[in-house]
Amino acid sequence: MRLRDETSPDPLEEIENIIRETGINDNVDQEHAFRIVGEHFAHNEEEQLFLYMMGIGGSGKSYVINALVELFKWCGASEQMLLSAPTGVL
């Protein structure tokens, strides 16, 4: 696990900044999903987190994913996030 040092941005501050900048605070479900992952990361939780996001096209899944990618990138921890996008088609 990568340790943060004094030069690393504070993830809790970055969470709030990204929520404001992306506008996901206008959607309770989007903000909640973002905070689940963001706070898990910010508190250096050791247990791996799996989050399954589903919804119809246009429901805002990509906004949350893009915001999370920004959070990890700004905190220098892109390698700690793995994205998968199964289609659900059989």
N, C-alpha and C positions, 0 to 999 in steps of 0.2 A: 504494500500500500504506500502510495506517495504521501510524504509528510509535507504539510504546508509550512512555509517559513514566514518571516516578517515581511518579505517582499510580495507574497501572494495576496491577492485581493481577498477580503473577508467574504466568504460565500453567502452569509446571511444578508449582508448589505447588497451583494450582487443579485440575490433573489428579489429583493424589493425593487431594485433599479430595473431589472428586466421585466418584472410584472408591470411596472408603470410604463416603461418604454414600448412594450409590445401591445399594451391595452388588454391583456388577458384578464385584468381585474374587472372588466365589464361582464365577464362570464364566470359565474360561480364554479361551475364544473371544471372549466379549463384551469382556473386559478388553483382549485383544490388538487387536481392531478399534478400540476407543476410543483406545488408546495410539498406534496408527498415525496417526490423524487429529490427536489432541491434540499429539503431539510434532512433527508436521509444522508445525502452527500455532505451537507454542511456540518453535520454532527459526527462525521467519520464513522458511521455505522459499519461494522465489519461484516454483518450478514448481507449476503447478496440480495438485492431488491429486484423483483420481477414486477413489471407493471404492464398490464394488457389494456390498451385503449381501443375501444371500438365505437363505431357510430356511422351514421349514414354519410355519404359524400357531402361536404360542405358544413359538417358539424364542428369543425375547428381542431381536429386532431393534429393537423400539420402545424398549426400555430403553437400548440403546446410542445410538440417535438422540436420545432425550430428554437423556441425559447430555451428548452433544456440543453440543446446543443450549444447555444450561446453561453449559458451558464458554465458548462464544463470547459468550453474553450477559454473564456475569460479567466477562469480559475486555474488554467494550465493543466487540466486533468482530462483532456479529450480521450485519452487512452482508457479511462475508467468507464466509459459508456459504450455499450454495444447496442445497435439498433437492428431490428428485424421487422420485416413487413410481409408477413404471409397474406396471401390474397383471400384465403378461406374458400377458394374454388375447389371442388372435388373432381 
